[in-house]
Amino acid sequence: MKIFNYPSKRAEARVESIINRSLGFTKKEYQKVERILEDVKKNGDTALMKYTNRFDSPNLSVESMKVTKKEFDAASKKVDRNFVRSLNRAASQIESFHQQQLANSWINTDREGVFLGQMVNPVDAAGVYVPGAQGGKTPLVSSVLMGAIPAKIAGVKNISVVTPPTKKGTINPHILVAAKKVGVDAVYKAGSAWSIAALAYGTETIKKVDVIVGPGNIYVTLAKKIVAGTVGIDMIAGPSEILVIADSTAEPEYIAADLLSQAEHDPLASAILVTTSKATATAVAVAIEIQLNNLSRKDIAEKSLEKYGAILVVPDMADALELANLIAPEHLEMQIKDPFEYVGRIRNAGAVFLGKYTPESVGDYIAGPNHVLPTAGTARFASALSVDHFIKKTSLISYSYDAFRKEAGDVIRLAEIEGLGAHANSVRVRLK
């Protein structure tokens, strides 16, 4: 992994190349996904099964697309107690964290004769996409928890999970046990862009939802981008990324392991170390080379580090913090002597992990905060998936006649400045 002294032209060019890593899609990819979406919108279950049979499960039928009670019951017998214990702890802690995000309706009567307020209501239905990694062999249980739990807490009445089936037409039992644990109402054997279309437009089997959340591959991401506006979405997520701020007290082996934990995701993933210590920089580079040899996804991690990895040596902590804010990483670790002294100066990050015993992995699974986070610099304006993604806020307004007369002239004046005579007249007519 290359070491750069920052600031310098060479280092700044490297940072620019990482920052400018866009969420762009090719015209061909866009058109391909558009065709799939239109097909499902027009032909419903017929199109849904066409793509599912072609790409995932050749013999799956419409009748078996929705997971049955019998399948849920069978799944519970196929997982071990240790998994259930870990699942229960993760679900409990994720629920506890998201419970704090609940917003309440409110009213205000400070101005005489004026009643103002805001109603907070959940959406009626939500869809959670759960990737089917390696044909269902590596079930992304955490995606079920992170998507469904905040929706449940928000009060969403109907929560559906879509996930690609295996070739045999089954769903990994760990996914089904997790879905049942968090109160999912239905699980459907459908994946990729066609499942997003089904959730957005509805089919004979899959009901239309109001919000779609959850990570996925480029086709899922692009499908969510296209249907946004027809339904709400959580975010347009790009490849994984991590930035570690470290000083001379940090453990090089810990840092190397954490950087590789993101680099192994994708050749487009980004892993960056920003440190005030040259000795730490050198030690981390050595530790990465050693740990790389033990990774099953070594080739992917090497490509990621080669193109979007960097070790940046900075003069002081102020430079490190400013650089982190500039990059706005998905995951920001602060492996420094006293991280709480500096955390208040972080403005842009999806999630911040404080201290050497807080690796990004605890946030992925069990700490409590959501792991669906803004990427590619969007932490400058976006937030983690939360209860807020599943609610809508409706304003309430009521004026008495005296309060209306008091402010009528101002309304008329502002409406006429904007050239909206009918707006002004709707006020004048009440003054007669």
Helices and strands as residue ranges (DSSP letters): E 3-5, H 9-19, H 27-43, H 45-55, G 62-64, H 69-76, H 81-99, E 106-108, E 114-122, E 125-129, G 133-136, H 141-154, E 158-163, H 173-181, E 186-189, H 192-201, E 211-213, H 218-227, E 232-233, E 241-246, H 252-263, E 270-275, H 278-292, H 298-308, E 309-313, H 317-327, E 331-335, H 339-342, G 343-345, E 351-354, H 360-365, G 378-380, G 387-390, E 391-399, H 401-417, H 421-428
